[in-house]
Protein backbone atom coordinates (compact mmCIF):
# COMPACT_ATOMS: atom_id res chain seq x y z
CA UNK A 1 0.00 0.00 0.00
CA UNK A 2 1.35 3.42 -0.96
CA UNK A 3 2.03 5.78 1.92
CA UNK A 4 1.75 9.56 1.95
CA UNK A 5 1.69 11.79 5.02
CA UNK A 6 -0.04 15.15 5.36
CA UNK A 7 1.07 17.28 8.30
CA UNK A 8 -0.34 20.55 9.60
CA UNK A 9 1.97 23.57 9.32
CA UNK A 10 0.40 25.49 12.19
CA UNK A 11 0.35 25.48 15.97
CA UNK A 12 -1.46 27.55 18.58
CA UNK A 13 -2.48 26.59 22.10
CA UNK A 14 -6.28 26.67 21.86
CA UNK A 15 -6.22 25.31 18.29
CA UNK A 16 -4.57 22.15 19.64
CA UNK A 17 -7.56 21.49 21.92
CA UNK A 18 -10.26 21.72 19.26
CA UNK A 19 -9.61 22.15 15.53
CA UNK A 20 -6.42 20.10 15.61
CA UNK A 21 -8.35 17.08 16.87
CA UNK A 22 -10.73 17.41 13.93
CA UNK A 23 -7.76 17.42 11.56
CA UNK A 24 -6.37 14.29 13.19
CA UNK A 25 -9.73 12.56 12.65
CA UNK A 26 -9.51 13.45 8.94
CA UNK A 27 -6.06 11.92 8.55
CA UNK A 28 -3.49 14.58 9.47
CA UNK A 29 -0.63 12.66 11.12
CA UNK A 30 1.94 15.24 12.12
CA UNK A 31 2.57 18.95 12.68
CA UNK A 32 5.31 21.50 12.20
CA UNK A 33 6.10 24.91 13.64
CA UNK A 34 8.57 27.68 12.93
CA UNK A 35 9.39 31.11 14.39
CA UNK A 36 6.89 32.87 12.09
CA UNK A 37 4.09 30.53 13.20
CA UNK A 38 4.92 31.08 16.88
CA UNK A 39 5.11 34.83 16.31
CA UNK A 40 1.62 34.81 14.82
CA UNK A 41 0.26 32.68 17.68
CA UNK A 42 1.94 34.36 20.65
CA UNK A 43 1.45 37.97 19.54
CA UNK A 44 -2.12 37.62 18.20
CA UNK A 45 -3.86 35.03 20.39
CA UNK A 46 -5.26 36.26 23.74
CA UNK A 47 -4.74 32.85 25.35
CA UNK A 48 -1.03 33.61 25.84
CA UNK A 49 -1.46 36.93 27.64
CA UNK A 50 -2.15 35.52 31.13
CA UNK A 51 0.77 33.12 30.76
CA UNK A 52 3.07 35.96 29.71
CA UNK A 53 1.93 38.03 32.71
CA UNK A 54 2.64 35.11 35.06
CA UNK A 55 6.18 34.85 33.68
CA UNK A 56 6.93 38.57 34.10
CA UNK A 57 10.46 39.18 35.34
CA UNK A 58 12.01 36.41 33.28
CA UNK A 59 14.14 37.08 30.22
CA UNK A 60 12.23 37.34 26.95
CA UNK A 61 13.77 34.18 25.51
CA UNK A 62 12.92 32.23 28.66
CA UNK A 63 9.30 33.36 28.37
CA UNK A 64 9.22 32.37 24.69
CA UNK A 65 10.69 28.96 25.46
CA UNK A 66 8.17 28.25 28.21
CA UNK A 67 5.27 29.15 25.91
CA UNK A 68 6.65 27.24 22.93
CA UNK A 69 7.62 24.17 24.96
CA UNK A 70 4.13 24.04 26.49
CA UNK A 71 2.52 24.10 23.03
CA UNK A 72 4.93 21.55 21.58
CA UNK A 73 4.38 19.18 24.52
CA UNK A 74 0.62 19.51 24.09
CA UNK A 75 0.89 18.78 20.36
CA UNK A 76 3.18 15.82 21.06
CA UNK A 77 0.62 14.35 23.45
CA UNK A 78 -2.21 14.75 20.91
CA UNK A 79 -0.06 13.05 18.25
CA UNK A 80 1.32 10.31 20.53
CA UNK A 81 -1.29 7.65 19.60
CA UNK A 82 -0.29 7.96 15.94
CA UNK A 83 3.39 7.80 16.88
CA UNK A 84 2.94 4.59 18.84
CA UNK A 85 0.98 3.12 15.92
CA UNK A 86 4.03 3.93 13.73
CA UNK A 87 1.92 6.36 11.73
CA UNK A 88 4.26 9.36 12.02
CA UNK A 89 2.82 11.46 14.88
CA UNK A 90 5.74 13.91 14.90
CA UNK A 91 5.81 17.54 16.00
CA UNK A 92 8.72 19.84 15.07
CA UNK A 93 10.24 22.79 16.88
CA UNK A 94 12.96 24.97 15.39
CA UNK A 95 16.09 26.00 17.24
CA UNK A 96 16.86 29.70 17.71
CA UNK A 97 17.21 30.73 14.04
CA UNK A 98 19.91 33.28 14.90
CA UNK A 99 22.32 30.38 15.49
CA UNK A 100 22.23 29.24 11.85
CA UNK A 101 25.94 29.92 11.30
CA UNK A 102 27.18 28.61 14.66
CA UNK A 103 27.55 24.84 15.05
CA UNK A 104 28.22 24.78 18.80
CA UNK A 105 25.35 27.10 19.72
CA UNK A 106 22.95 25.23 17.42
CA UNK A 107 23.85 21.85 18.89
CA UNK A 108 23.58 23.13 22.45
CA UNK A 109 20.19 24.70 21.74
CA UNK A 110 18.91 21.53 20.05
CA UNK A 111 19.90 19.30 22.96
CA UNK A 112 18.44 21.78 25.47
CA UNK A 113 15.06 21.82 23.71
CA UNK A 114 15.05 18.04 23.30
CA UNK A 115 15.70 17.56 27.03
CA UNK A 116 13.17 20.21 28.10
CA UNK A 117 10.34 18.91 25.90
CA UNK A 118 11.12 15.26 26.64
CA UNK A 119 8.80 13.68 24.06
CA UNK A 120 9.76 10.72 21.88
CA UNK A 121 7.81 12.11 18.93
CA UNK A 122 9.66 15.42 18.86
CA UNK A 123 11.65 16.48 15.82
CA UNK A 124 14.27 19.22 16.17
CA UNK A 125 14.26 21.58 13.21
CA UNK A 126 17.68 22.58 11.93
CA UNK A 127 18.22 24.99 8.99
CA UNK A 128 20.35 23.55 6.20
CA UNK A 129 23.45 25.74 6.38
CA UNK A 130 27.13 24.81 6.24
CA UNK A 131 27.39 25.16 10.03
CA UNK A 132 24.39 22.91 10.61
CA UNK A 133 25.20 19.64 8.84
CA UNK A 134 27.38 18.57 11.76
CA UNK A 135 24.46 19.36 14.09
CA UNK A 136 22.15 17.08 12.09
CA UNK A 137 24.76 14.31 12.21
CA UNK A 138 25.24 14.62 15.99
CA UNK A 139 21.52 14.63 16.73
CA UNK A 140 20.82 11.52 14.65
CA UNK A 141 23.87 9.81 16.12
CA UNK A 142 22.38 10.46 19.57
CA UNK A 143 18.94 9.14 18.67
CA UNK A 144 17.21 12.52 18.25
CA UNK A 145 14.71 12.97 15.40
CA UNK A 146 15.58 15.77 12.95
CA UNK A 147 13.66 18.00 10.58
CA UNK A 148 16.24 19.55 8.23
CA UNK A 149 14.66 22.75 6.98
CA UNK A 150 15.02 25.56 4.44
CA UNK A 151 16.23 23.28 1.65
CA UNK A 152 16.20 24.95 -1.76
CA UNK A 153 19.20 23.59 -3.67
CA UNK A 154 20.09 20.04 -4.68
CA UNK A 155 23.45 20.52 -2.94
CA UNK A 156 21.70 21.31 0.37
CA UNK A 157 19.49 18.27 -0.16
CA UNK A 158 22.47 15.97 -0.68
CA UNK A 159 24.44 17.42 2.24
CA UNK A 160 21.45 16.99 4.55
CA UNK A 161 20.94 13.39 3.53
CA UNK A 162 24.62 12.54 3.96
CA UNK A 163 24.79 14.14 7.42
CA UNK A 164 21.56 12.52 8.61
CA UNK A 165 22.45 9.13 7.16
CA UNK A 166 25.93 9.11 8.68
CA UNK A 167 24.39 9.92 12.05
CA UNK A 168 21.90 7.11 11.58
CA UNK A 169 24.69 4.67 10.69
CA UNK A 170 26.60 5.67 13.83
CA UNK A 171 23.46 5.30 15.95
CA UNK A 172 22.88 1.79 14.62
CA UNK A 173 26.51 0.83 15.25
CA UNK A 174 26.30 1.80 18.90
CA UNK A 175 22.86 0.24 19.33
CA UNK A 176 23.48 -3.11 17.65
CA UNK A 177 20.99 -4.91 19.88
CA UNK A 178 18.21 -2.44 19.17
CA UNK A 179 15.59 -3.82 16.80
CA UNK A 180 14.08 -1.43 14.25
CA UNK A 181 11.47 0.22 16.41
CA UNK A 182 10.26 3.58 17.66
CA UNK A 183 13.47 4.80 19.21
CA UNK A 184 15.53 4.54 16.03
CA UNK A 185 15.74 8.22 14.99
CA UNK A 186 13.73 9.45 12.03
CA UNK A 187 14.37 12.46 9.83
CA UNK A 188 12.67 14.53 7.17
CA UNK A 189 14.35 16.85 4.68
CA UNK A 190 12.07 19.86 4.20
CA UNK A 191 12.22 21.00 0.59
CA UNK A 192 10.65 24.42 0.12
CA UNK A 193 8.41 24.70 -2.93
CA UNK A 194 6.11 27.67 -3.50
CA UNK A 195 8.72 30.32 -2.64
CA UNK A 196 10.43 29.51 -5.95
CA UNK A 197 7.28 30.27 -7.87
CA UNK A 198 6.55 33.50 -6.00
CA UNK A 199 10.08 34.67 -6.78
CA UNK A 200 10.30 33.48 -10.39
CA UNK A 201 6.76 33.67 -11.82
CA UNK A 202 7.24 37.32 -12.84
CA UNK A 203 10.37 36.35 -14.81
CA UNK A 204 9.25 33.13 -16.54
CA UNK A 205 6.65 32.18 -19.13
CA UNK A 206 5.62 28.91 -17.50
CA UNK A 207 4.06 29.62 -14.13
CA UNK A 208 4.13 27.65 -10.86
CA UNK A 209 6.33 24.83 -12.14
CA UNK A 210 9.90 25.52 -11.03
CA UNK A 211 9.23 24.81 -7.35
CA UNK A 212 7.56 21.51 -8.19
CA UNK A 213 10.28 20.38 -10.60
CA UNK A 214 13.02 21.30 -8.12
CA UNK A 215 11.19 19.44 -5.33
CA UNK A 216 10.69 16.41 -7.59
CA UNK A 217 14.44 16.32 -8.25
CA UNK A 218 15.23 16.44 -4.53
CA UNK A 219 12.65 13.72 -3.84
CA UNK A 220 14.24 11.47 -6.48
CA UNK A 221 17.62 11.74 -4.79
CA UNK A 222 16.23 10.91 -1.34
CA UNK A 223 14.00 8.03 -2.43
CA UNK A 224 16.83 6.49 -4.46
CA UNK A 225 18.98 6.21 -1.33
CA UNK A 226 16.52 3.61 -0.05
CA UNK A 227 16.68 4.70 3.61
CA UNK A 228 13.10 4.64 4.97
CA UNK A 229 14.06 6.56 8.13
CA UNK A 230 14.91 9.65 6.05
CA UNK A 231 12.06 11.02 3.94
CA UNK A 232 11.39 13.97 1.67
CA UNK A 233 9.04 16.55 3.15
CA UNK A 234 7.50 19.23 0.95
CA UNK A 235 7.23 22.54 2.80
CA UNK A 236 6.23 26.06 1.82
CA UNK A 237 3.17 24.59 0.12
CA UNK A 238 0.77 27.47 0.64
CA UNK A 239 -0.79 29.33 -2.30
CA UNK A 240 -0.80 33.12 -2.35
CA UNK A 241 -3.40 34.68 -4.64
CA UNK A 242 -6.35 33.24 -6.51
CA UNK A 243 -4.70 31.83 -9.63
CA UNK A 244 -4.34 28.31 -8.15
CA UNK A 245 -6.42 26.03 -5.97
CA UNK A 246 -5.28 26.20 -2.34
CA UNK A 247 -4.28 22.51 -2.38
CA UNK A 248 -2.27 22.81 -5.62
CA UNK A 249 1.08 21.98 -4.00
CA UNK A 250 -0.38 19.02 -2.14
CA UNK A 251 -1.88 17.41 -5.24
CA UNK A 252 1.05 18.17 -7.55
CA UNK A 253 3.52 16.56 -5.14
CA UNK A 254 1.50 13.56 -4.03
CA UNK A 255 4.45 11.19 -4.24
CA UNK A 256 4.75 7.81 -2.57
CA UNK A 257 6.57 7.78 0.80
CA UNK A 258 6.71 11.56 1.03
CA UNK A 259 5.40 14.07 3.56
CA UNK A 260 3.68 17.37 2.86
CA UNK A 261 3.30 19.97 5.62
CA UNK A 262 0.57 22.36 4.58
CA UNK A 263 -1.13 25.49 5.93
CA UNK A 264 -4.70 25.30 7.17
CA UNK A 265 -6.33 26.71 4.02
CA UNK A 266 -4.58 24.10 1.86
CA UNK A 267 -5.67 21.28 4.18
CA UNK A 268 -9.24 22.60 4.18
CA UNK A 269 -9.28 22.62 0.35
CA UNK A 270 -7.83 19.11 0.02
CA UNK A 271 -10.45 16.47 -0.79
CA UNK A 272 -8.50 13.55 0.75
CA UNK A 273 -8.42 11.70 -2.55
CA UNK A 274 -4.96 10.24 -2.81
CA UNK A 275 -4.41 10.36 -6.55
CA UNK A 276 -0.70 9.55 -6.45
CA UNK A 277 1.54 11.25 -8.98
CA UNK A 278 4.33 9.44 -10.78
CA UNK A 279 7.47 11.52 -10.22
CA UNK A 280 9.32 12.60 -13.33
CA UNK A 281 12.77 11.10 -13.77
CA UNK A 282 15.83 13.36 -13.59
CA UNK A 283 16.25 13.60 -17.37
CA UNK A 284 12.61 14.69 -17.80
CA UNK A 285 13.00 17.27 -15.03
CA UNK A 286 16.18 18.68 -16.58
CA UNK A 287 14.52 18.97 -19.98
CA UNK A 288 11.59 20.89 -18.51
CA UNK A 289 13.74 23.13 -16.30
CA UNK A 290 16.04 23.99 -19.21
CA UNK A 291 13.01 25.29 -21.12
CA UNK A 292 12.10 27.61 -18.24
CA UNK A 293 15.30 28.73 -16.48
CA UNK A 294 19.08 28.48 -16.78
CA UNK A 295 21.16 26.55 -14.26
CA UNK A 296 22.83 29.77 -13.11
CA UNK A 297 19.47 31.49 -12.58
CA UNK A 298 18.20 28.54 -10.59
CA UNK A 299 21.33 28.49 -8.43
CA UNK A 300 21.06 32.22 -7.79
CA UNK A 301 17.40 31.76 -6.86
CA UNK A 302 18.30 29.03 -4.35
CA UNK A 303 20.86 31.32 -2.72
CA UNK A 304 18.43 34.25 -2.56
CA UNK A 305 15.63 32.13 -1.10
CA UNK A 306 17.85 30.56 1.54
CA UNK A 307 19.11 33.96 2.68
CA UNK A 308 15.58 35.37 2.69
CA UNK A 309 14.28 32.39 4.65
CA UNK A 310 16.99 32.68 7.29
CA UNK A 311 16.41 36.42 7.60
CA UNK A 312 12.61 36.05 7.84
CA UNK A 313 12.85 33.53 10.67
CA UNK A 314 15.46 35.63 12.51
CA UNK A 315 13.26 38.73 12.20
CA UNK A 316 10.17 36.84 13.40
CA UNK A 317 12.12 35.50 16.38
CA UNK A 318 13.46 38.97 17.26
CA UNK A 319 9.94 40.41 17.03
CA UNK A 320 8.64 37.79 19.47
CA UNK A 321 11.42 38.59 21.95
CA UNK A 322 10.90 42.33 21.55
CA UNK A 323 7.17 41.99 22.27
CA UNK A 324 7.82 39.82 25.34
N, C-alpha and C positions, 0 to 999 in steps of 0.2 A: 504493500500500500504506500502510495506517495505521501510524503510528509511536507507540510508547509506551516510555518508558525506566523501568527499575526500578533504583534505586541502593541501596547498602548503607549504612545509617546506623550504622556502627560501624568502629572501627579499633583495632588492637592489634598489636604487632610480630610475635609468633609466629603469630597468626591470619592475617596477610598471607602467610605462607609455605605455609599448608596449606588451611584451610577457605575462605579467600578465593578461592583458585584453583578450588575446587569450585563456588563461587557464580558465578564468571565463566563456567565451562563450562555452567552452567544458563541463563545469559542476563543476569545482572547486568552493567551496563555503566557503572558509576560508583560513587563512594563519597563520603561526607560525614563530617566530624568536627565536634566542638564542645568547649568546655571541660569539660563534664560527661562526655563520652566519654573525653577524655584523662585526666581525674581518675580515672575508674574503671579505666582501663588502667594508668596509671603507679603508682597507689597499691596496686593489688591483684594485679598480675601480677609474679611473681618475675623475669621476664626483664629487667626494668629495673634491678634492684638493683645488679648489677655495673657497669652503665653509670653509674648515679648515683654509686657509690663512686669510679669513675675520674675523675669530674668534680668531686670534692670540692675546695672552695676557691673555686669560682666562685660568682657570685651565683645565687640561686634561679631567677630568670627566665632567666638564661643557660643553666642546666641544663635547665629546661623546654623552652626553644627548641631546644636540641641534640637532645633526645629526640623532640620533636614533628616537627622538620624531618627527622630520620632516618626516622621512620615515614611521613611524607607523601611523601618521595622514593621510598621503597620501594613505596608504593601507586601512585605515579605511574608507576613503571617497570612494574609488573604490568598497569596499565591502558593503557600506551602503545600496544600493538598495536590496541586498539579505537579509540583516538584517531586513529591514522594511517589507520584504515579509515573515518574520519568517523562512527563509531558511539559518540559521546560519549567515554567514557574519561576523565572528569574526576574529580579529587579536590579536596576543599575543605578549607581551613584558616581558622579564624576569627582575626581580629586580637584583641589584648588587649581583652577586653570592658569593661574599666574606662575605656576611651577613648570610650565611646559618645556622650558629649556634647562631644567635643573634635575638631573637624575636622582641625586641623593634626597632632595626635598620631596620629589614626587614619590619615591619609594617609601619614605617615612610617612607621608600623608596617607598613602594607600593602605599601609599596614595599620595605621592608627584608626582609620575609618572601618577597616575590616574587623578589628578587635572591638571597637565601640559598638558596632551594629550587631555583630555576633549572630549572623544568620547564614545557614548553609547555602541558601539560594540567592545570595548577594553576588553581584558582579561589580567589580571596580572598573570604572571607566577611565581609560588612559588615552590622551591624544597622541596621534601617530607622528611624533617628531623624532629627530635624531637622538635626543636625550632620553627618549621614553622607551625605546625598544628593549633596553636592558631592564627597565622596570617591568615590562610585560613578561620577559623571561623569568625574572626573579619571583614574580607573583605566581606564575604557573608552576614553577619549580617547587614552590611552597604550598601548593594545593589551593590557591586562591583563584576563583573564576575571574575572567577578564573580558571587558568589552573595550576593544581597541577602536577608537573613534576618530572622526575627522579624516577619513581616508578619501582622497581624491585621485591620486596617481597610482598607476600600476606598480611603481617602485615602492611606494608606501605599503601597498597591499602585500607585496612579496616580503618586505622587511618585517611586517607584522606577523605574517604566517611563520616565517623562519624563527622569529623570537619566541612566539607562543609555542610552536612545535618543539623547539629545543628545550624549553621549560617543561613541557609535557613529557618529553623523553627522560629528562633528569628526574622528574617526579616518579615516573614508573620505575626507574632504576632503583631508587631509594625506597620504593614501596612494592617490592617484588611479590610479596604475599597478598597484596591487595587485589581482590577480584574487581573487574570492571563494574563499578557501582557508583552510587551517588557522589561519593567523596573524591572521585577522580575529577580534577578541574576541567571545566568547560570554558570555551571562549567563543566570542563572535567578533568578526571584523566588520565594522560599521562603515559601509561605502555610501557616501553622500551622493544624492542623485539630482534632485530638482534644482539645486543651486547652480549647476552647470547651465541648465536651460534658462534660468532667469538672467544669468550673466551673458549667455551667448545668443539667445533668440534674436535680439536686435541686430546681430551681425551676420546671421546665417539665413539661408533660404528655407532649409528644412527645419521646422520648429519642434521643440520638445523631444528630440531624439538623442542628442549627444550624451545626456546624463544616463539614459537607459543603455546605450551601447557601451559606454565606459563601465557601467555597473555589471553588465553582462560579461565583459572581458575579465573583470576582477573575480566574478563568480566562477568562471571557467577555470581560472588558476586555482582557486581554493578547492573546488569540487574534484579537480584532477589530482590533488594531493592525497585523496582518499583517507582523510583523518576525520572521522565523524565527530570528534570532540571540538573541532574548530570549524565553525560555519560562517557563511556569508550572511551579513545582515544589511538590508537596504534601509538607509536612514535618509532624512531630509526628503520625505515622500509626500509632503503637503503641496497642494496646488494653490497658487495665488492667481486671482482673476477668474474670469468666467469662460475662458476659451476651452477648458478641459473639464471632464467630470472629476469630482473630488477624489475618486478612488483610482484615477488614471495610473498612478505609479504603483499601486498595489497590483492591479490587473496586468499591467505590462511586464511586471517582474515576478510573476507567479511561477517561480522555478522550484523544482523539487529540492527538498532538504535545504531550503533557505528560510530566512527570517525577514519579516518586514515590520519595522516599528513606525506606526502611522499616527498622525494627529487625529483628534476626535471627529472632525468633520469628514475625514477620509474613511474612518471606520464606520461612521453612520451611513455613508453613501454605499459602502460595500454590501453586495447582496449575498455574500457567503456561498457563492457558487465557485468552486475551485476548478476553474477551467485552466489547467496547467499549460504554461507556455513551453515550447521547446527552445532552449537557448540557442542562439546563433553560434556557429563555431568561430574560432579566432580569425580565420581568413575572411569569412563573410562580414564580420564586424569591421575588420580593417578596410575592406572594400567600401563599406557604407560610410565609415568615418572619413576616408580619403575624399569622398565626394562632397563632404560638408565642411571639413576643417583640416588644416595642416597639422602635422605632428608638433611643430614648434608652437603653434597657437594653442593646441590642447595642453601642452606642457606649461605654457605661461598661465593658462586658465587654472590649472591645478595649483600652481604656486600662489596665484592671487586668492583663490578660494580658501586655501589652507590658512593663509595669513589673515584673511577676513574672518574666518571661523574662530581662530584663536583670539583675535582682538574682540570679537563680539562676545565671546564667553567671558573674557577678562573684564570687559566693560560691565556686563550684566552682574558679575560677581562683585565688582567694586560698588555698583549702585545698591546692591543688597546691603553691603557692609555700611555704606554711607547712611542709608535709611535707618539702620539699626543703631 
